[in-house]
C-alpha cells in the first residue's frame, strides 16, 4: 500500500476484512465472492464442491454452506449434480439494477438527511477518506468494499430494513458488472478523487431535495464512466433535466 494509504488508520477497511474471518465457510464465501466480483471467476467457470474443498483445505459441507450464501447473493446458480455455475448479468438486468438503485438510494437519502446522527456522519467521513487513500493504490476490491460500506451504512439511516438486503444485492451485482466492462486500476485513478464528498456535504446541510440530487449525480457519474451504453438508456439527456430540478443556487456536480 502506498504512503498515502498508510498515513491513514484504515479502521473501516480493517473491520470489513475482520468480518471475513471466523468460520471457515465465511472465509471461503468471501474469497470466492471477491474472485467473482473481480471477474477472476466468470460465467464460463464451473465450480464443484470437491475441487473447492481441495483448494481451501476444508470439508465439502463447508463449501456447500459458502455456495448457498453465494446463491442468495445471485452470484452462482446451483444445478445439483451438474455442478455450480457463476451467473452472468445481462445488460438488460444491469439496466434494471441501475433503475432500482436510483429508486432505493434517492428515496433513502431524503429520509436519512432528516435523521443523520453524529456516529454515522463520522463513519461516512472516515469511509470516504479511506476510499480516497485506497484509490491511489489501485486496489480495486478494497474500493468495492469501502463503497458498499458507505452506501449501506447511509441506507441504514433511512430506517427501511426490509429493503437493505435488496440494496446489498443490487450494489454487489452492479460492481461486478461495471468492473467486467472496464478492467484495470488506471480508470479508477482517473475518476473523481473524492466521489462521496458532495453527498456528505449535502447531508450535513440537511436539505432532503439536494441530498437526493447529489445521490443521483453520484450514481450517474459512475454509470457514465463504467457503462456508457446503460447510462444513455437510463439517463438520456439527464444533465439538462437535473439542472431544472436543482434547488436555487445549486450546481450539477462534475462527472
C-alpha positions as CSV (number, residue, x, y, z in Angstrom):
1,X,0.0,0.0,0.0
2,X,1.3,3.5,-0.8
3,X,2.4,6.1,1.7
4,X,-0.8,8.0,1.1
5,X,-2.9,5.0,2.2
6,X,-0.6,4.0,5.1
7,X,-0.8,7.5,6.5
8,X,-4.5,6.9,7.4
9,X,-5.7,4.4,10.0
10,X,-7.9,2.3,7.9
11,X,-10.4,1.4,10.6
12,X,-13.4,0.7,8.3
13,X,-11.4,-1.4,6.0
14,X,-9.8,-3.3,8.8
15,X,-13.3,-4.0,10.2
16,X,-14.5,-5.2,6.9
17,X,-11.6,-7.6,6.5
18,X,-12.0,-8.8,10.1
19,X,-15.6,-9.7,9.2
20,X,-14.2,-12.1,6.6
21,X,-12.7,-14.2,9.3
22,X,-14.4,-16.5,11.8
23,X,-15.8,-19.7,10.4
24,X,-14.0,-21.4,7.6
25,X,-17.2,-21.2,5.4
26,X,-17.1,-17.5,5.8
27,X,-13.6,-17.3,4.5
28,X,-14.4,-19.5,1.5
29,X,-17.5,-17.4,0.8
30,X,-15.7,-14.1,1.0
31,X,-12.8,-15.2,-1.2
32,X,-15.0,-16.7,-3.9
33,X,-17.1,-13.6,-3.8
34,X,-14.0,-11.5,-4.3
35,X,-13.0,-13.6,-7.3
36,X,-16.4,-13.3,-8.9
37,X,-16.7,-9.5,-8.4
38,X,-13.2,-9.0,-9.9
39,X,-14.0,-11.3,-12.8
40,X,-11.5,-14.0,-11.9
41,X,-14.4,-16.4,-11.9
42,X,-16.9,-15.8,-14.7
43,X,-19.9,-17.4,-16.4
44,X,-17.5,-19.8,-18.0
45,X,-16.5,-21.2,-14.6
46,X,-17.9,-24.4,-13.3
47,X,-17.5,-24.9,-9.6
48,X,-17.6,-28.3,-7.8
49,X,-17.7,-28.8,-4.1
50,X,-14.9,-31.3,-4.3
51,X,-12.5,-29.0,-6.2
52,X,-13.2,-26.0,-3.9
53,X,-12.8,-28.2,-0.8
54,X,-9.3,-29.2,-2.1
55,X,-8.4,-25.6,-2.9
56,X,-9.3,-24.3,0.6
57,X,-8.4,-27.5,2.5
58,X,-11.8,-27.8,4.0
59,X,-14.8,-30.2,4.1
60,X,-17.4,-30.3,1.3
61,X,-20.0,-29.3,3.9
62,X,-18.1,-26.1,4.5
63,X,-18.1,-25.4,0.8
64,X,-21.8,-26.2,0.5
65,X,-22.5,-23.5,3.1
66,X,-20.4,-20.9,1.3
67,X,-22.1,-21.7,-2.1
68,X,-25.5,-21.4,-0.5
69,X,-24.7,-17.8,0.5
70,X,-23.3,-17.0,-2.9
71,X,-26.5,-18.3,-4.4
72,X,-28.5,-16.0,-2.2
73,X,-26.3,-13.1,-3.5
74,X,-27.2,-14.1,-7.0
75,X,-23.6,-14.9,-7.9
76,X,-24.0,-18.6,-8.5
77,X,-26.6,-21.0,-9.9
78,X,-26.5,-24.4,-8.3
79,X,-27.7,-27.2,-10.6
80,X,-27.4,-30.2,-8.3
81,X,-25.2,-33.0,-9.7
82,X,-24.5,-30.9,-12.8
83,X,-22.4,-28.5,-10.7
84,X,-22.5,-24.9,-9.7
85,X,-22.1,-22.1,-12.3
86,X,-21.2,-18.5,-11.8
87,X,-24.1,-16.4,-13.0
88,X,-23.9,-13.9,-15.8
89,X,-25.5,-10.4,-15.7
90,X,-27.1,-9.3,-19.0
91,X,-27.2,-5.6,-20.0
92,X,-30.9,-5.6,-19.6
93,X,-30.6,-6.9,-16.0
94,X,-27.8,-4.4,-15.3
95,X,-30.1,-1.5,-16.6
96,X,-32.9,-2.7,-14.3
97,X,-30.5,-2.8,-11.3
98,X,-29.4,0.8,-12.1
99,X,-33.0,2.0,-12.1
100,X,-33.7,0.1,-8.9
101,X,-30.6,1.5,-7.2
102,X,-31.7,5.0,-8.1
103,X,-35.1,4.5,-6.6
104,X,-33.8,2.9,-3.4
105,X,-30.9,5.3,-2.7
106,X,-32.5,8.5,-3.7
107,X,-35.6,7.7,-1.6
108,X,-33.4,6.6,1.3
109,X,-31.1,9.6,1.4
110,X,-34.1,12.0,1.7
111,X,-35.1,10.2,4.9
112,X,-31.5,9.9,6.1
113,X,-31.0,13.7,5.7
114,X,-33.5,14.3,8.5
115,X,-32.1,11.8,11.0
116,X,-28.3,11.6,10.4
117,X,-26.6,11.1,13.8
118,X,-23.0,12.0,14.6
119,X,-21.8,8.4,14.7
120,X,-23.0,7.7,11.2
121,X,-21.7,11.0,9.9
122,X,-18.2,10.1,11.3
123,X,-18.4,6.7,9.7
124,X,-19.3,8.2,6.3
125,X,-16.5,10.7,6.6
126,X,-13.9,8.1,7.6
127,X,-15.1,5.7,4.8
128,X,-14.7,8.5,2.2
129,X,-11.2,9.3,3.5
130,X,-10.2,5.7,3.3
131,X,-11.7,5.4,-0.2
132,X,-9.5,8.3,-1.4
133,X,-6.4,6.7,0.1
134,X,-7.1,3.3,-1.4
135,X,-8.0,4.8,-4.8
136,X,-4.4,6.0,-5.2
137,X,-3.2,2.4,-4.8
138,X,-5.4,0.9,-7.5
139,X,-6.7,-1.8,-5.1
140,X,-10.0,-2.4,-6.8
141,X,-11.6,-4.9,-4.4
142,X,-10.9,-2.7,-1.3
143,X,-12.5,0.2,-3.2
144,X,-15.6,-2.0,-3.7
145,X,-15.7,-3.0,0.0
146,X,-15.5,0.7,1.1
147,X,-18.0,1.9,-1.4
148,X,-20.6,-0.7,-0.4
149,X,-19.9,0.0,3.3
150,X,-20.5,3.7,2.7
151,X,-23.8,3.3,0.8
152,X,-25.2,0.5,3.1
153,X,-24.5,2.5,6.3
154,X,-26.1,5.5,4.8
155,X,-29.1,3.4,3.8
156,X,-29.5,2.2,7.4
157,X,-30.3,5.7,8.4
158,X,-33.4,5.7,6.3
159,X,-34.9,3.0,8.6
160,X,-36.1,0.7,5.8
161,X,-34.6,-2.6,7.0
162,X,-36.7,-4.8,4.7
163,X,-35.0,-3.2,1.7
164,X,-31.5,-3.4,3.0
165,X,-30.8,-7.0,1.6
166,X,-32.2,-5.8,-1.8
167,X,-29.8,-2.8,-2.0
168,X,-26.9,-5.0,-0.8
169,X,-27.5,-7.4,-3.8
170,X,-28.0,-4.5,-6.2
171,X,-24.7,-2.9,-5.3
172,X,-22.8,-6.3,-5.4
173,X,-24.2,-7.1,-8.9
174,X,-23.5,-3.6,-10.3
175,X,-20.0,-3.6,-9.0
176,X,-19.4,-7.0,-10.7
177,X,-21.0,-5.8,-14.0
178,X,-19.2,-2.5,-14.2
179,X,-15.8,-4.0,-13.3
180,X,-16.3,-6.6,-16.1
181,X,-16.8,-3.7,-18.6
182,X,-13.8,-1.6,-17.6
183,X,-10.9,-3.5,-16.2
184,X,-7.6,-2.1,-14.8
185,X,-6.7,0.3,-12.0
186,X,-5.9,3.2,-14.3
187,X,-9.6,4.0,-14.8
188,X,-10.2,4.2,-11.0
189,X,-7.3,6.7,-10.7
190,X,-8.8,8.9,-13.4
191,X,-12.2,9.2,-11.7
192,X,-13.1,11.9,-9.2
193,X,-10.6,11.6,-6.3
194,X,-13.4,12.3,-3.8
195,X,-16.6,10.9,-5.2
196,X,-18.5,10.9,-1.9
197,X,-17.7,14.5,-0.8
198,X,-20.7,16.2,-2.3
199,X,-23.0,13.6,-0.9
200,X,-21.6,14.1,2.6
201,X,-21.8,17.9,2.2
202,X,-25.4,17.7,1.2
203,X,-26.2,15.5,4.2
204,X,-24.5,18.0,6.5
205,X,-26.7,20.7,5.1
206,X,-29.8,18.7,5.9
207,X,-31.7,19.5,2.7
208,X,-33.5,16.3,1.5
209,X,-34.0,17.6,-2.0
210,X,-30.4,18.5,-2.5
211,X,-29.3,15.1,-0.9
212,X,-31.5,13.3,-3.4
213,X,-29.9,15.2,-6.3
214,X,-26.4,14.6,-5.1
215,X,-27.0,10.9,-4.8
216,X,-28.5,10.8,-8.3
217,X,-25.4,12.6,-9.7
218,X,-23.1,10.3,-7.9
219,X,-24.8,7.2,-9.4
220,X,-24.9,8.9,-12.8
221,X,-21.2,9.6,-12.8
222,X,-20.3,6.0,-12.0
223,X,-22.6,4.6,-14.7
224,X,-21.4,7.1,-17.2
225,X,-17.7,6.1,-16.6
226,X,-18.2,2.3,-16.5
227,X,-21.3,1.5,-18.5
228,X,-22.0,4.3,-21.0
229,X,-24.5,2.3,-23.0
230,X,-26.6,1.8,-19.9
231,X,-26.1,5.5,-19.0
232,X,-27.7,6.6,-22.2
233,X,-30.7,4.3,-21.7
234,X,-31.4,5.3,-18.1
235,X,-30.4,8.9,-18.0
236,X,-30.5,10.2,-21.6
237,X,-30.3,14.0,-21.5
238,X,-30.1,13.9,-17.8
239,X,-27.8,16.9,-17.5
240,X,-30.4,19.4,-18.6
241,X,-33.2,17.7,-16.7
242,X,-31.1,17.8,-13.4
243,X,-30.4,21.5,-13.8
244,X,-34.1,22.1,-13.9
245,X,-34.7,20.0,-10.7
246,X,-31.9,21.6,-8.6
247,X,-32.8,24.0,-5.7
248,X,-32.0,27.6,-6.4
249,X,-28.3,28.4,-6.1
250,X,-27.1,24.8,-6.7
251,X,-25.0,23.4,-9.4
252,X,-24.6,20.0,-11.0
253,X,-21.6,18.1,-9.8
254,X,-18.9,17.3,-12.5
255,X,-18.8,13.7,-13.6
